[in-house]
């Protein structure tokens, strides 16, 4: 098949959508398909431009400073039309999504969309709390309108499928968890020398256990709550050092918060790291923590578990069927006290036991299974599109 993947974020940017699109494109190519990815130019894009990776002119998005908005040119549009895709797979509801829909509409190919982001959780970037309920309602209606334009919609989890049905989406939805190249995360692939070097790079003193968070530093990730309870965690577990890896609009505020709490010597906020080396940074951890409720799948949780860490997360529907509480992860309620108690358990013998089960829990999320299921979804979308076009052809005849 000739497949066009359209996304507003792609490698070398580091986030769940970019990682999912990269893993999918690579694995589909291994399966013999011709895959073209269209994305905005971002920092470092020059090293990865290729015949099949098309980076478009872009500018910084005014509302999200760490994101870029593409400006598709006539040349790009003509080039994409000339490929005659069998499937267009959009991973954005905005600029690149519209470009993908335009290409699909003018070539008559099948249309598949992955709904990665629950936009109602992000409206505060526009409203700053003023009229936010109205903005959330608009986000829901827009998501419904968008998804119903496709032959198939992919939801990474049952949580996302249920959300879209609540919005009123009627298009066929298939639940397909995003896959990852898990093998490189496995603990046996990281030597003690490499781990020691990476710990030193992140400012972790010798003999300290590591509480790790990797992801975008933004309000919806709720990292402030983790920092808020860290002084009490450190009082009970003085050998724990926290490492936060990532970039985002909240970075400076988190640095200020750690100083105000008096824990700046025990917290390292080290910025973003290259995706191709991110497994090295998971390898330094003992416990991976997240208090986010905005995840549609939570790829970082799976990467952490594949790295042999004890995952401690605020319970969320996206984790249903992924982890078993007390067996392959420790799942917490929202309150500070509950999260603190869960973290204390994570650094107890129970956490050590969970680390032994963690890798096995991630086996269903390989890129091979992911690409196979998406490929099957494409075939169904092509069949649906063909059935839709057949009556029109008969009328024309």
C-alpha positions in Angstrom: 0.0 0.0 0.0 0.9 3.6 -0.4 0.3 5.3 2.9 0.4 9.0 3.8 0.8 9.9 7.5 0.0 13.5 8.4 0.9 14.8 11.8 1.5 18.2 13.6 4.4 16.7 15.5 7.1 14.2 14.4 10.6 13.1 15.3 13.0 14.6 16.4 10.3 16.1 18.7 9.7 14.0 21.8 6.1 13.3 22.7 3.6 10.5 22.5 2.2 11.4 19.0 5.6 11.9 17.5 6.8 8.6 18.9 3.7 6.7 17.7 4.0 8.1 14.2 7.7 7.3 13.9 7.2 3.7 15.2 4.3 3.1 12.9 6.0 4.5 9.8 9.1 2.4 10.4 7.3 -0.8 11.0 4.9 -0.4 8.1 8.0 0.1 5.8 9.4 -3.1 7.2 6.2 -4.8 6.2 6.7 -3.7 2.6 4.6 -0.6 2.4 5.5 2.8 0.9 5.1 5.3 3.7 5.3 9.1 3.5 5.2 11.3 6.6 4.2 15.0 6.4 5.0 17.1 9.4 6.1 20.7 10.4 9.8 21.5 10.5 11.0 21.5 14.1 14.4 21.8 15.8 16.8 19.3 14.3 14.6 18.3 11.4 17.5 18.7 8.8 19.2 15.5 9.9 16.1 13.4 9.2 14.7 14.8 6.0 14.5 12.0 3.5 12.6 10.9 0.4 9.7 9.7 2.6 9.9 12.2 5.5 8.5 15.5 4.3 9.1 18.5 6.7 7.1 21.5 5.9 7.8 25.2 6.5 6.5 26.2 9.9 6.4 28.8 12.6 6.1 28.6 16.4 2.5 28.2 17.6 1.7 31.3 19.7 -0.4 29.4 22.3 2.1 26.5 22.7 5.6 27.8 22.4 7.1 24.3 22.1 4.9 23.4 19.1 5.1 24.4 15.4 2.4 25.1 12.9 3.0 24.0 9.3 2.4 26.1 6.2 1.7 23.6 3.3 2.9 24.9 0.0 1.6 24.3 -3.5 4.6 22.1 -4.3 4.0 19.8 -1.3 0.3 19.5 -2.2 1.0 18.6 -5.8 3.7 16.1 -4.8 1.3 14.4 -2.3 -1.5 14.2 -4.9 0.8 12.7 -7.4 1.6 9.7 -5.1 -2.0 8.5 -5.3 -2.2 7.1 -1.8 -4.3 4.1 -0.9 -4.7 5.4 2.6 -4.3 8.8 4.2 -3.8 8.5 8.0 -4.2 11.7 9.9 -2.9 12.2 13.4 -3.9 15.8 13.8 -7.2 17.6 13.9 -5.7 20.9 12.7 -3.3 22.0 9.9 -1.8 18.7 8.9 -5.0 16.9 9.5 -6.8 19.3 7.0 -3.9 18.8 4.5 -4.4 15.0 4.8 -8.2 15.3 4.3 -7.7 17.5 1.3 -5.3 14.9 -0.3 -7.8 12.1 0.5 -10.8 14.0 -0.8 -9.1 14.9 -4.1 -7.7 11.4 -4.7 -10.7 9.4 -3.4 -8.5 7.2 -1.1 -9.5 5.7 2.2 -9.3 8.0 5.3 -8.2 6.9 8.7 -7.7 9.1 11.8 -6.1 8.5 15.1 -7.5 10.6 17.9 -4.5 11.1 20.2 -5.5 14.1 22.3 -8.6 14.9 24.4 -8.7 18.6 23.5 -11.1 19.4 26.3 -8.2 19.0 28.7 -6.2 21.7 26.9 -8.6 24.5 26.5 -7.0 26.6 29.3 -4.1 27.4 26.9 -6.7 29.6 25.1 -9.1 30.6 27.8 -6.8 30.8 30.8 -9.8 29.9 32.9 -12.2 32.5 31.4 -15.2 30.8 29.7 -13.5 27.5 29.9 -16.7 25.4 30.0 -17.8 26.9 26.8 -14.4 26.2 25.2 -14.6 22.6 26.4 -18.1 22.2 24.7 -16.6 23.6 21.5 -13.7 21.1 21.7 -16.2 18.2 22.1 -18.4 19.3 19.2 -15.3 19.9 17.0 -13.9 16.4 17.8 -17.3 14.8 16.9 -17.5 16.8 13.6 -13.9 15.9 12.7 -14.0 12.2 13.5 -17.2 11.6 11.5 -15.3 12.6 8.3 -13.3 9.4 8.3 -13.8 5.8 7.2 -12.2 4.5 10.4 -11.1 6.2 13.6 -8.3 4.7 15.8 -8.5 5.2 19.5 -5.4 4.2 21.5 -7.5 3.0 24.5 -11.1 2.1 25.4 -11.1 5.3 27.5 -10.7 7.3 24.2 -13.3 5.2 22.4 -15.8 5.9 25.2 -15.0 9.6 25.2 -15.6 9.8 21.4 -18.9 7.9 21.7 -20.0 10.4 24.5 -19.2 13.2 22.1 -21.6 11.6 19.6 -19.1 10.2 17.1 -20.8 7.7 14.8 -17.8 6.6 12.6 -16.4 3.1 13.1 -13.9 3.2 16.0 -11.1 0.6 16.5 -9.1 0.4 19.7 -5.5 -0.1 18.8 -2.8 0.8 21.4 0.2 2.5 20.0 3.3 0.3 19.8 6.9 0.9 20.7 10.3 -0.6 20.0 10.4 -2.2 23.5 13.5 -4.2 23.2 15.9 -1.3 23.5 14.3 -0.4 26.9 14.9 -3.8 28.5 17.2 -3.6 31.5 19.7 -6.2 30.2 20.6 -3.8 27.3 22.1 -1.2 29.7 25.5 -1.7 31.3 26.4 -0.6 34.8 28.9 1.8 33.3 26.3 3.4 31.0 23.9 3.8 33.9 26.5 5.3 36.2 27.5 7.8 33.4 23.8 8.8 32.8 23.1 9.2 36.6 26.1 11.6 36.8 24.8 13.5 33.8 21.5 14.0 35.5 23.1 15.1 38.8 22.1 11.9 40.8 24.5 11.4 43.7 26.1 7.9 44.3 23.9 5.5 46.2 20.6 7.4 45.6 17.4 5.7 44.3 15.7 7.6 41.5 12.1 8.8 41.2 11.7 9.5 37.5 9.3 11.5 35.4 9.7 11.8 31.6 7.3 13.9 29.5 6.1 17.3 28.5 6.4 19.9 31.3 2.9 21.3 31.1 -0.1 21.9 33.4 -2.1 18.9 32.2 0.7 16.6 33.3 0.2 17.7 37.0 3.9 17.5 37.9 3.3 20.3 40.5 1.4 17.7 42.6 4.4 15.3 42.5 6.8 18.1 43.6 4.3 19.2 46.3 4.5 15.9 48.1 8.2 15.2 47.4 9.5 16.9 50.6 7.4 14.4 52.7 8.5 11.5 50.5 12.1 12.6 51.0 11.6 12.8 54.7 10.6 9.1 54.8 13.0 8.0 52.1 16.1 10.3 52.3 18.0 8.2 49.7 15.5 9.2 46.9 16.5 11.7 44.3 13.9 13.0 41.7 14.8 13.4 38.0 12.4 15.3 35.7 13.2 14.9 32.0 11.4 17.0 29.4 10.6 20.5 28.1 7.5 22.6 28.2 5.9 25.8 29.4 6.0 24.8 33.0 9.8 24.2 33.3 10.7 27.5 34.9 7.8 27.3 37.3 8.8 23.8 38.4 12.3 25.0 39.1 11.0 27.8 41.2 8.6 25.4 43.0 11.5 23.1 43.9 13.4 26.0 45.4 10.4 27.2 47.4 9.9 23.7 48.8 13.6 23.5 49.8 14.2 20.4 47.7 16.3 21.8 44.8 19.3 19.8 45.9 17.3 16.6 45.6 15.5 17.4 42.3 17.1 17.5 38.9 15.2 19.1 36.1 17.4 18.2 33.2 15.5 19.2 30.0 14.6 17.2 27.0 16.8 14.3 25.8 17.0 12.8 22.2 14.4 10.1 21.6 16.9 7.7 20.2 18.7 7.8 23.6 15.7 8.1 25.9 16.0 4.4 27.0 19.3 5.4 28.7 17.5 7.8 31.0 14.7 5.3 31.9 17.5 2.9 32.9 18.6 5.2 35.8 15.2 5.0 37.5 13.8 2.9 40.2 10.2 4.3 40.3 8.4 6.1 37.4 5.7 8.5 38.6 2.8 10.3 36.9 -0.2 12.2 38.2 -1.6 13.0 34.8 -5.2 12.6 33.8 -4.8 13.9 30.2 -3.2 10.7 28.7 -5.1 8.9 26.0 -2.7 6.0 26.3 0.3 6.9 28.4 3.3 5.6 26.3 5.8 6.7 28.9 4.2 4.3 31.4 4.8 1.4 29.1 8.3 2.6 28.3 9.1 2.8 32.0 7.7 -0.7 32.7 9.6 -2.1 29.8 12.7 -0.6 31.4 12.0 -2.5 34.6 10.8 0.4 36.7 7.9 0.3 39.2 5.2 2.5 37.7 3.4 4.6 40.2 0.5 6.5 38.6 -2.7 8.2 39.5 -5.4 5.8 38.3 -7.0 6.7 35.0 -9.2 4.8 32.5 -6.3 4.8 30.0 -4.6 2.3 32.3 -7.5 -0.2 32.3 -6.2 -3.5 31.0 -2.6 -2.3 30.8 -1.5 -2.6 34.5 -2.8 -4.6 37.4 -2.6 -2.7 40.7 -0.2 -4.2 43.1 1.1 -6.7 40.5 2.6 -4.8 37.6 2.1 -1.2 38.9 0.9 0.8 41.8 -2.2 2.9 41.0 -3.2 5.8 43.3 -6.2 7.9 43.9 -6.0 11.7 43.2 -5.4 13.1 46.7 -1.9 14.1 47.8 -2.0 11.7 50.7 -3.0 8.8 48.5 -0.2 9.6 46.0 2.3 9.9 48.8 1.3 6.5 50.3 1.5 4.9 46.8 5.0 6.3 46.3 6.1 5.0 49.7 4.8 1.6 48.6 6.7 1.9 45.4 10.0 2.3 47.3 9.1 -0.6 49.6 9.7 -4.3 48.9 6.3 -4.3 47.1 7.8 -1.9 44.5 10.8 -4.2 44.1 8.5 -7.1 43.5 6.5 -5.1 40.9 9.7 -4.2 39.0 10.2 -8.0 38.4 6.8 -8.2 36.7 6.9 -4.9 34.9 8.7 -6.0 31.6 6.3 -8.9 31.0 3.3 -6.5 31.3 4.5 -4.6 28.3 4.8 -7.5 25.8 1.4 -6.7 24.0 2.6 -3.2 23.0 5.3 -4.1 20.4 5.6 -2.1 17.2 5.0 -5.4 15.3 1.5 -6.0 16.8 0.7 -2.3 16.5 1.6 -2.1 12.8 -0.3 -5.3 12.0 -3.5 -4.1 13.6 -3.2 -0.7 11.9 -2.6 -2.4 8.6 -5.7 -4.5 9.1 -7.6 -1.3 9.9 -6.4 0.2 6.6 -7.7 -2.8 4.7 -11.1 -2.4 6.3 -11.1 1.4 5.5 -10.2 0.7 1.9 -13.1 -1.8 1.6 -15.5 0.7 3.2 -14.4 3.4 0.8 -14.8 1.1 -2.2 -18.3 0.1 -1.1 -19.2 3.7 -0.7 -17.9 4.6 -4.2 -19.5 1.6 -6.0 -23.1 3.0 -6.1 -21.8 6.4 -7.4 -19.9 4.6 -10.2 -23.1 2.7 -11.2 -25.1 6.0 -11.3 -22.4 7.5 -13.6 -22.5 4.5 -15.9 
